[in-house]
Structures are given as structure tokens and as C-alpha cells.
Amino acid sequence: MRILSRYFGAARYRADEHYRAALSAYSKRDMKTATARINASIEVLPTHAEYHAALGYFLLESKDRLAAKQAFERALKLYPYEMLANYGLGMIAYRDKDWHSAEARFTDSLAAQPDRAETHFYLAMVSHRLGRNYEAKRRMTAAAAYFAKAEDQRLCHCHAWIREFERLI
């Protein structure tokens, strides 16, 4: 049993090394390297949902929506509450103007990570697209609070949308 434990610990360590390298490459906008390194993580540890979700996100950033969707779906098969996979599928649905699917995915994403400002923002936008502007204002106010806490410059977009929702209510 000790040998098996050492093997899995080593595999996880190697997979995480690739994952950190993928995130570093992504931060430099080197999508080719990021994708290659995250694929290496998946090769070493294929049952880790977060790696598949990260691959999906990199693919989505590279404009390969079909492959991104497949990676997100693999992540959710491994772990149905994977935040990034739900968020990514929400983004795909939002871009496709499939408001109800986007709402469901963003809601699942928010359940996994309730303090993510971007998810609140997109839920506000989905509510607006569905004609629920009171709810949109409430959600955008939450997004604004999280963006303010992070001192994120996207806060000004939230304030503009809140004014717009107030006008529409």
C-alpha cells in the first residue's frame, strides 16, 4: 500500500507542476504552451476535474468553443460542482444567447464559489436579458461590491449597468 501511495503522491506532484507551468504560460498569454502543459497534467492525472476545466478555459480563450465545451463537460463528469467548468459553459451559453442555460450554469458556478464577482456580473446580465431588471440590479450590486473589494477597474461597468437597470425598473 505504501508503494501505491507514493506513486499517486508523485503523480499528483508532477501533474501540479505541469498545472502551475500552464497557469504561468497563460498569464503570459502563451496559449500554445498553456494548452500543452495542461494536457500534460491531464495525461499524468486524468481524473482531476480542475485540469479539464482549465483546459476548457484555455481553449475558450483560444476561440475553440467546441473543444472547450467538451473539456468543460469532461470536468463536470468528474466533479459536477467544478466552478470553472460551470462558468465556462455559462460563458458559451451566454455568447450563444441561450439565456436559460447560461443562468443555470452561472448559478451552479456561483454555488461553488459565491464570492466570484464575474459570475455575479454575468448573472445580472442574464437577468437583464430575461427582462428581470430588478433582479439584474440586485445581482449587479453584488458584483460591484466584490469588484470594489478587489479594487478591480470593472467596478465602473457595474455602476453604469446599475444606473441603466434603475432607469428600466
Disulfide bonds with the S-S distance in Angstrom:
none
